[in-house]
Amino acid sequence: MTGYARRVRFEPGLTSGATTLTATNVQDAIDQLLSLTNIGDVDPYLLVAGGQTTTGGFQFTAYNMGTGGGTVTPAAYNGNYQFLSNAGAFTLAAPAADCAIDILIINASGAGAITFTGFTVGASTGDALDTTSGHKFICSIRMIDGVATYLIKALQ
């Protein structure tokens, strides 16, 4: 199971709080955990099903997309926060699946124009991009039900 921060060990008869799991396989254990009426019985784990209240936040490590070149397609599996260096003209393509990604674009020496492809856009996509070295922009990308949009926010 790649991409998970925590691994869960399954043992028949495992006691979780006041509840003892009697499952003989992983699927039975998952079914029993999901059927618990007292969410405290499985604390501190979050159920994948959602519908929960959490306290606190999460830190993240932004994904380094490298230097833009050719066609760059952001992938949600790399995280919701990504960054890249604009050191020459390139094309930013819409993601392949529904997601929400913010990309920090940092203009380097020789920054070029960014062309967007595969996006549905209206009359405004936010602030104008430029090629001034050192300028930074956030490109907020949303794809919902296959409709991809983006919005630019200049940070200078």
Rosetta constraint file for C-alpha pairs under 8 A:
AtomPair CA 10 CA 14 HARMONIC 7.35 0.50
AtomPair CA 10 CA 26 HARMONIC 6.62 0.50
AtomPair CA 10 CA 29 HARMONIC 7.74 0.50
AtomPair CA 12 CA 21 HARMONIC 6.69 0.50
AtomPair CA 12 CA 22 HARMONIC 6.00 0.50
AtomPair CA 12 CA 23 HARMONIC 5.74 0.50
AtomPair CA 12 CA 24 HARMONIC 5.58 0.50
AtomPair CA 12 CA 25 HARMONIC 7.41 0.50
AtomPair CA 13 CA 20 HARMONIC 5.94 0.50
AtomPair CA 13 CA 21 HARMONIC 5.08 0.50
AtomPair CA 13 CA 22 HARMONIC 5.02 0.50
AtomPair CA 13 CA 23 HARMONIC 7.04 0.50
AtomPair CA 14 CA 20 HARMONIC 5.77 0.50
AtomPair CA 14 CA 21 HARMONIC 5.40 0.50
AtomPair CA 14 CA 22 HARMONIC 7.51 0.50
AtomPair CA 15 CA 19 HARMONIC 5.78 0.50
AtomPair CA 15 CA 20 HARMONIC 4.21 0.50
AtomPair CA 15 CA 21 HARMONIC 6.14 0.50
AtomPair CA 16 CA 20 HARMONIC 6.06 0.50
AtomPair CA 16 CA 21 HARMONIC 7.50 0.50
AtomPair CA 16 CA 41 HARMONIC 6.13 0.50
AtomPair CA 16 CA 42 HARMONIC 6.20 0.50
AtomPair CA 17 CA 40 HARMONIC 7.76 0.50
AtomPair CA 17 CA 41 HARMONIC 5.13 0.50
AtomPair CA 17 CA 42 HARMONIC 6.96 0.50
AtomPair CA 18 CA 41 HARMONIC 6.32 0.50
AtomPair CA 19 CA 41 HARMONIC 6.42 0.50
AtomPair CA 21 CA 29 HARMONIC 6.53 0.50
AtomPair CA 21 CA 32 HARMONIC 6.98 0.50
AtomPair CA 22 CA 29 HARMONIC 7.55 0.50
AtomPair CA 23 CA 28 HARMONIC 5.02 0.50
AtomPair CA 23 CA 29 HARMONIC 5.10 0.50
AtomPair CA 23 CA 32 HARMONIC 7.58 0.50
AtomPair CA 24 CA 28 HARMONIC 6.63 0.50
AtomPair CA 24 CA 29 HARMONIC 7.49 0.50
AtomPair CA 25 CA 29 HARMONIC 6.41 0.50
AtomPair CA 26 CA 30 HARMONIC 6.23 0.50
AtomPair CA 27 CA 31 HARMONIC 6.18 0.50
AtomPair CA 28 CA 32 HARMONIC 6.16 0.50
AtomPair CA 29 CA 33 HARMONIC 6.14 0.50
AtomPair CA 30 CA 34 HARMONIC 6.14 0.50
AtomPair CA 31 CA 35 HARMONIC 6.24 0.50
AtomPair CA 32 CA 36 HARMONIC 6.55 0.50
AtomPair CA 33 CA 42 HARMONIC 7.20 0.50
AtomPair CA 34 CA 47 HARMONIC 7.57 0.50
AtomPair CA 36 CA 41 HARMONIC 7.29 0.50
AtomPair CA 39 CA 43 HARMONIC 6.65 0.50
AtomPair CA 40 CA 44 HARMONIC 7.79 0.50
AtomPair CA 42 CA 46 HARMONIC 7.91 0.50
AtomPair CA 46 CA 50 HARMONIC 7.81 0.50
AtomPair CA 46 CA 52 HARMONIC 7.86 0.50
AtomPair CA 61 CA 81 HARMONIC 7.77 0.50
AtomPair CA 62 CA 79 HARMONIC 7.09 0.50
AtomPair CA 62 CA 80 HARMONIC 7.83 0.50
AtomPair CA 62 CA 81 HARMONIC 5.01 0.50
AtomPair CA 62 CA 82 HARMONIC 4.97 0.50
AtomPair CA 62 CA 83 HARMONIC 6.90 0.50
AtomPair CA 63 CA 78 HARMONIC 6.09 0.50
AtomPair CA 63 CA 79 HARMONIC 6.62 0.50
AtomPair CA 63 CA 81 HARMONIC 6.47 0.50
AtomPair CA 63 CA 82 HARMONIC 4.49 0.50
AtomPair CA 63 CA 83 HARMONIC 6.32 0.50
AtomPair CA 64 CA 82 HARMONIC 5.93 0.50
AtomPair CA 64 CA 83 HARMONIC 5.28 0.50
AtomPair CA 64 CA 84 HARMONIC 6.14 0.50
AtomPair CA 65 CA 82 HARMONIC 6.61 0.50
AtomPair CA 65 CA 83 HARMONIC 5.76 0.50
AtomPair CA 65 CA 84 HARMONIC 5.03 0.50
AtomPair CA 66 CA 83 HARMONIC 7.55 0.50
AtomPair CA 66 CA 84 HARMONIC 5.14 0.50
AtomPair CA 66 CA 85 HARMONIC 6.24 0.50
AtomPair CA 67 CA 84 HARMONIC 5.54 0.50
AtomPair CA 67 CA 85 HARMONIC 4.59 0.50
AtomPair CA 67 CA 86 HARMONIC 6.02 0.50
AtomPair CA 67 CA 87 HARMONIC 6.58 0.50
AtomPair CA 68 CA 72 HARMONIC 6.46 0.50
AtomPair CA 68 CA 84 HARMONIC 6.46 0.50
AtomPair CA 68 CA 85 HARMONIC 6.08 0.50
AtomPair CA 68 CA 86 HARMONIC 5.48 0.50
AtomPair CA 68 CA 87 HARMONIC 6.83 0.50
AtomPair CA 68 CA 88 HARMONIC 7.06 0.50
AtomPair CA 68 CA 89 HARMONIC 7.59 0.50
AtomPair CA 68 CA 90 HARMONIC 5.89 0.50
AtomPair CA 68 CA 91 HARMONIC 7.95 0.50
AtomPair CA 69 CA 88 HARMONIC 6.82 0.50
AtomPair CA 69 CA 89 HARMONIC 6.77 0.50
AtomPair CA 69 CA 90 HARMONIC 4.85 0.50
AtomPair CA 69 CA 91 HARMONIC 7.34 0.50
AtomPair CA 70 CA 89 HARMONIC 7.90 0.50
AtomPair CA 70 CA 90 HARMONIC 5.11 0.50
AtomPair CA 70 CA 91 HARMONIC 6.13 0.50
AtomPair CA 71 CA 90 HARMONIC 6.01 0.50
AtomPair CA 71 CA 91 HARMONIC 4.60 0.50
AtomPair CA 71 CA 92 HARMONIC 5.86 0.50
AtomPair CA 71 CA 93 HARMONIC 6.59 0.50
AtomPair CA 72 CA 90 HARMONIC 7.41 0.50
AtomPair CA 72 CA 91 HARMONIC 6.09 0.50
AtomPair CA 72 CA 92 HARMONIC 4.95 0.50
AtomPair CA 72 CA 93 HARMONIC 5.98 0.50
AtomPair CA 73 CA 92 HARMONIC 6.03 0.50
AtomPair CA 73 CA 93 HARMONIC 4.86 0.50
AtomPair CA 73 CA 94 HARMONIC 6.28 0.50
AtomPair CA 73 CA 95 HARMONIC 5.82 0.50
AtomPair CA 73 CA 96 HARMONIC 7.95 0.50
AtomPair CA 74 CA 78 HARMONIC 7.93 0.50
AtomPair CA 74 CA 92 HARMONIC 7.96 0.50
AtomPair CA 74 CA 93 HARMONIC 7.39 0.50
AtomPair CA 74 CA 94 HARMONIC 7.26 0.50
AtomPair CA 74 CA 95 HARMONIC 5.52 0.50
AtomPair CA 74 CA 101 HARMONIC 7.84 0.50
AtomPair CA 75 CA 79 HARMONIC 7.66 0.50
AtomPair CA 75 CA 95 HARMONIC 6.00 0.50
AtomPair CA 75 CA 96 HARMONIC 7.30 0.50
AtomPair CA 76 CA 80 HARMONIC 6.26 0.50
AtomPair CA 76 CA 95 HARMONIC 7.68 0.50
AtomPair CA 76 CA 97 HARMONIC 7.79 0.50
AtomPair CA 76 CA 99 HARMONIC 6.06 0.50
AtomPair CA 76 CA 100 HARMONIC 7.32 0.50
AtomPair CA 76 CA 101 HARMONIC 6.74 0.50
AtomPair CA 78 CA 82 HARMONIC 7.55 0.50
AtomPair CA 79 CA 101 HARMONIC 7.34 0.50
AtomPair CA 80 CA 100 HARMONIC 6.21 0.50
AtomPair CA 80 CA 101 HARMONIC 4.41 0.50
AtomPair CA 80 CA 102 HARMONIC 6.09 0.50
AtomPair CA 81 CA 101 HARMONIC 5.89 0.50
AtomPair CA 81 CA 102 HARMONIC 5.06 0.50
AtomPair CA 81 CA 103 HARMONIC 6.02 0.50
AtomPair CA 81 CA 104 HARMONIC 7.87 0.50
AtomPair CA 82 CA 101 HARMONIC 7.34 0.50
AtomPair CA 82 CA 102 HARMONIC 6.27 0.50
AtomPair CA 82 CA 103 HARMONIC 4.73 0.50
AtomPair CA 82 CA 104 HARMONIC 6.33 0.50
AtomPair CA 83 CA 103 HARMONIC 5.00 0.50
AtomPair CA 83 CA 104 HARMONIC 4.42 0.50
AtomPair CA 83 CA 105 HARMONIC 5.86 0.50
AtomPair CA 83 CA 106 HARMONIC 7.66 0.50
AtomPair CA 84 CA 103 HARMONIC 7.30 0.50
AtomPair CA 84 CA 104 HARMONIC 6.41 0.50
AtomPair CA 84 CA 105 HARMONIC 5.28 0.50
AtomPair CA 84 CA 106 HARMONIC 6.34 0.50
AtomPair CA 85 CA 105 HARMONIC 5.92 0.50
AtomPair CA 85 CA 106 HARMONIC 4.90 0.50
AtomPair CA 85 CA 107 HARMONIC 5.93 0.50
AtomPair CA 85 CA 108 HARMONIC 6.24 0.50
AtomPair CA 86 CA 105 HARMONIC 6.56 0.50
AtomPair CA 86 CA 106 HARMONIC 5.90 0.50
AtomPair CA 86 CA 107 HARMONIC 4.73 0.50
AtomPair CA 86 CA 108 HARMONIC 5.63 0.50
AtomPair CA 86 CA 110 HARMONIC 7.89 0.50
AtomPair CA 86 CA 111 HARMONIC 5.07 0.50
AtomPair CA 86 CA 112 HARMONIC 6.69 0.50
AtomPair CA 87 CA 107 HARMONIC 6.46 0.50
AtomPair CA 87 CA 108 HARMONIC 5.02 0.50
AtomPair CA 87 CA 109 HARMONIC 5.93 0.50
AtomPair CA 87 CA 110 HARMONIC 5.07 0.50
AtomPair CA 87 CA 111 HARMONIC 4.17 0.50
AtomPair CA 87 CA 112 HARMONIC 6.40 0.50
AtomPair CA 88 CA 110 HARMONIC 5.64 0.50
AtomPair CA 88 CA 111 HARMONIC 4.56 0.50
AtomPair CA 88 CA 112 HARMONIC 4.13 0.50
AtomPair CA 88 CA 113 HARMONIC 7.19 0.50
AtomPair CA 89 CA 111 HARMONIC 6.71 0.50
AtomPair CA 89 CA 112 HARMONIC 3.84 0.50
AtomPair CA 89 CA 113 HARMONIC 4.73 0.50
AtomPair CA 89 CA 114 HARMONIC 5.72 0.50
AtomPair CA 89 CA 115 HARMONIC 7.89 0.50
AtomPair CA 90 CA 112 HARMONIC 7.18 0.50
AtomPair CA 90 CA 113 HARMONIC 6.78 0.50
AtomPair CA 90 CA 114 HARMONIC 5.30 0.50
AtomPair CA 90 CA 115 HARMONIC 6.40 0.50
AtomPair CA 91 CA 114 HARMONIC 5.57 0.50
AtomPair CA 91 CA 115 HARMONIC 4.57 0.50
AtomPair CA 91 CA 116 HARMONIC 5.70 0.50
AtomPair CA 91 CA 117 HARMONIC 6.99 0.50
AtomPair CA 92 CA 114 HARMONIC 6.74 0.50
AtomPair CA 92 CA 115 HARMONIC 6.09 0.50
AtomPair CA 92 CA 116 HARMONIC 4.94 0.50
AtomPair CA 92 CA 117 HARMONIC 6.35 0.50
AtomPair CA 93 CA 116 HARMONIC 5.87 0.50
AtomPair CA 93 CA 117 HARMONIC 4.83 0.50
AtomPair CA 93 CA 118 HARMONIC 5.90 0.50
AtomPair CA 93 CA 119 HARMONIC 7.58 0.50
AtomPair CA 94 CA 116 HARMONIC 7.69 0.50
AtomPair CA 94 CA 117 HARMONIC 6.31 0.50
AtomPair CA 94 CA 118 HARMONIC 5.08 0.50
AtomPair CA 94 CA 119 HARMONIC 5.76 0.50
AtomPair CA 94 CA 143 HARMONIC 7.98 0.50
AtomPair CA 94 CA 148 HARMONIC 6.23 0.50
AtomPair CA 94 CA 149 HARMONIC 7.96 0.50
AtomPair CA 95 CA 99 HARMONIC 7.72 0.50
AtomPair CA 95 CA 143 HARMONIC 7.28 0.50
AtomPair CA 95 CA 148 HARMONIC 7.58 0.50
AtomPair CA 97 CA 143 HARMONIC 6.97 0.50
AtomPair CA 97 CA 146 HARMONIC 6.91 0.50
AtomPair CA 98 CA 142 HARMONIC 7.37 0.50
AtomPair CA 98 CA 143 HARMONIC 4.55 0.50
AtomPair CA 98 CA 144 HARMONIC 5.11 0.50
AtomPair CA 98 CA 145 HARMONIC 6.31 0.50
AtomPair CA 98 CA 146 HARMONIC 6.17 0.50
AtomPair CA 99 CA 141 HARMONIC 7.93 0.50
AtomPair CA 99 CA 142 HARMONIC 5.89 0.50
AtomPair CA 99 CA 143 HARMONIC 5.27 0.50
AtomPair CA 99 CA 144 HARMONIC 6.85 0.50
AtomPair CA 100 CA 140 HARMONIC 7.52 0.50
AtomPair CA 100 CA 141 HARMONIC 5.75 0.50
AtomPair CA 100 CA 142 HARMONIC 4.60 0.50
AtomPair CA 100 CA 143 HARMONIC 6.52 0.50
AtomPair CA 101 CA 140 HARMONIC 6.03 0.50
AtomPair CA 101 CA 141 HARMONIC 5.17 0.50
AtomPair CA 101 CA 142 HARMONIC 6.57 0.50
AtomPair CA 102 CA 138 HARMONIC 6.46 0.50
AtomPair CA 102 CA 139 HARMONIC 5.65 0.50
AtomPair CA 102 CA 140 HARMONIC 4.42 0.50
AtomPair CA 102 CA 141 HARMONIC 6.04 0.50
AtomPair CA 103 CA 138 HARMONIC 5.56 0.50
AtomPair CA 103 CA 139 HARMONIC 5.07 0.50
AtomPair CA 103 CA 140 HARMONIC 6.42 0.50
AtomPair CA 103 CA 141 HARMONIC 7.87 0.50
AtomPair CA 104 CA 136 HARMONIC 6.91 0.50
AtomPair CA 104 CA 137 HARMONIC 5.72 0.50
AtomPair CA 104 CA 138 HARMONIC 4.63 0.50
AtomPair CA 104 CA 139 HARMONIC 6.45 0.50
AtomPair CA 105 CA 136 HARMONIC 5.61 0.50
AtomPair CA 105 CA 137 HARMONIC 5.11 0.50
AtomPair CA 105 CA 138 HARMONIC 6.18 0.50
AtomPair CA 105 CA 139 HARMONIC 7.25 0.50
AtomPair CA 106 CA 134 HARMONIC 6.51 0.50
AtomPair CA 106 CA 135 HARMONIC 6.14 0.50
AtomPair CA 106 CA 136 HARMONIC 4.61 0.50
AtomPair CA 106 CA 137 HARMONIC 6.66 0.50
AtomPair CA 107 CA 111 HARMONIC 5.43 0.50
AtomPair CA 107 CA 131 HARMONIC 6.31 0.50
AtomPair CA 107 CA 132 HARMONIC 6.47 0.50
AtomPair CA 107 CA 133 HARMONIC 4.92 0.50
AtomPair CA 107 CA 134 HARMONIC 5.27 0.50
AtomPair CA 107 CA 135 HARMONIC 5.42 0.50
AtomPair CA 107 CA 136 HARMONIC 6.23 0.50
AtomPair CA 108 CA 132 HARMONIC 7.89 0.50
AtomPair CA 108 CA 133 HARMONIC 4.89 0.50
AtomPair CA 108 CA 134 HARMONIC 6.08 0.50
AtomPair CA 109 CA 132 HARMONIC 7.97 0.50
AtomPair CA 109 CA 133 HARMONIC 5.25 0.50
AtomPair CA 109 CA 134 HARMONIC 7.99 0.50
AtomPair CA 110 CA 131 HARMONIC 7.63 0.50
AtomPair CA 110 CA 133 HARMONIC 7.38 0.50
AtomPair CA 111 CA 131 HARMONIC 4.97 0.50
AtomPair CA 111 CA 132 HARMONIC 7.01 0.50
AtomPair CA 111 CA 133 HARMONIC 6.64 0.50
AtomPair CA 112 CA 131 HARMONIC 5.75 0.50
AtomPair CA 113 CA 129 HARMONIC 8.00 0.50
AtomPair CA 113 CA 130 HARMONIC 7.45 0.50
AtomPair CA 113 CA 131 HARMONIC 6.86 0.50
AtomPair CA 118 CA 148 HARMONIC 7.18 0.50
AtomPair CA 119 CA 147 HARMONIC 7.31 0.50
AtomPair CA 119 CA 148 HARMONIC 4.86 0.50
AtomPair CA 119 CA 149 HARMONIC 5.34 0.50
AtomPair CA 119 CA 150 HARMONIC 7.31 0.50
AtomPair CA 120 CA 147 HARMONIC 6.50 0.50
AtomPair CA 120 CA 148 HARMONIC 5.64 0.50
AtomPair CA 120 CA 149 HARMONIC 5.41 0.50
AtomPair CA 121 CA 125 HARMONIC 6.84 0.50
AtomPair CA 121 CA 149 HARMONIC 5.88 0.50
AtomPair CA 121 CA 150 HARMONIC 7.33 0.50
AtomPair CA 125 CA 150 HARMONIC 6.48 0.50
AtomPair CA 125 CA 151 HARMONIC 4.77 0.50
AtomPair CA 125 CA 152 HARMONIC 6.06 0.50
AtomPair CA 126 CA 151 HARMONIC 5.27 0.50
AtomPair CA 126 CA 152 HARMONIC 4.82 0.50
AtomPair CA 126 CA 153 HARMONIC 6.21 0.50
AtomPair CA 127 CA 151 HARMONIC 7.83 0.50
AtomPair CA 127 CA 152 HARMONIC 5.29 0.50
AtomPair CA 127 CA 153 HARMONIC 5.38 0.50
AtomPair CA 127 CA 154 HARMONIC 5.83 0.50
AtomPair CA 128 CA 152 HARMONIC 7.17 0.50
AtomPair CA 128 CA 154 HARMONIC 7.29 0.50
AtomPair CA 129 CA 137 HARMONIC 7.48 0.50
AtomPair CA 129 CA 152 HARMONIC 7.54 0.50
AtomPair CA 129 CA 154 HARMONIC 7.26 0.50
AtomPair CA 130 CA 135 HARMONIC 7.74 0.50
AtomPair CA 131 CA 135 HARMONIC 7.55 0.50
AtomPair CA 135 CA 154 HARMONIC 7.96 0.50
AtomPair CA 135 CA 155 HARMONIC 7.21 0.50
AtomPair CA 135 CA 156 HARMONIC 6.51 0.50
AtomPair CA 136 CA 154 HARMONIC 6.37 0.50
AtomPair CA 136 CA 155 HARMONIC 5.42 0.50
AtomPair CA 136 CA 156 HARMONIC 6.88 0.50
AtomPair CA 137 CA 152 HARMONIC 6.65 0.50
AtomPair CA 137 CA 153 HARMONIC 5.52 0.50
AtomPair CA 137 CA 154 HARMONIC 4.56 0.50
AtomPair CA 137 CA 155 HARMONIC 5.44 0.50
AtomPair CA 138 CA 152 HARMONIC 5.77 0.50
AtomPair CA 138 CA 153 HARMONIC 5.12 0.50
AtomPair CA 138 CA 154 HARMONIC 6.61 0.50
AtomPair CA 138 CA 155 HARMONIC 7.38 0.50
AtomPair CA 139 CA 150 HARMONIC 6.44 0.50
AtomPair CA 139 CA 151 HARMONIC 5.66 0.50
AtomPair CA 139 CA 152 HARMONIC 4.67 0.50
AtomPair CA 139 CA 153 HARMONIC 6.52 0.50
AtomPair CA 140 CA 150 HARMONIC 5.39 0.50
AtomPair CA 140 CA 151 HARMONIC 5.21 0.50
AtomPair CA 140 CA 152 HARMONIC 6.49 0.50
AtomPair CA 141 CA 148 HARMONIC 7.18 0.50
AtomPair CA 141 CA 149 HARMONIC 5.77 0.50
AtomPair CA 141 CA 150 HARMONIC 4.39 0.50
AtomPair CA 141 CA 151 HARMONIC 6.70 0.50
AtomPair CA 142 CA 148 HARMONIC 5.71 0.50
AtomPair CA 142 CA 149 HARMONIC 5.40 0.50
AtomPair CA 142 CA 150 HARMONIC 6.33 0.50
AtomPair CA 143 CA 147 HARMONIC 5.25 0.50
AtomPair CA 143 CA 148 HARMONIC 4.09 0.50
AtomPair CA 143 CA 149 HARMONIC 6.30 0.50
AtomPair CA 144 CA 148 HARMONIC 6.59 0.50
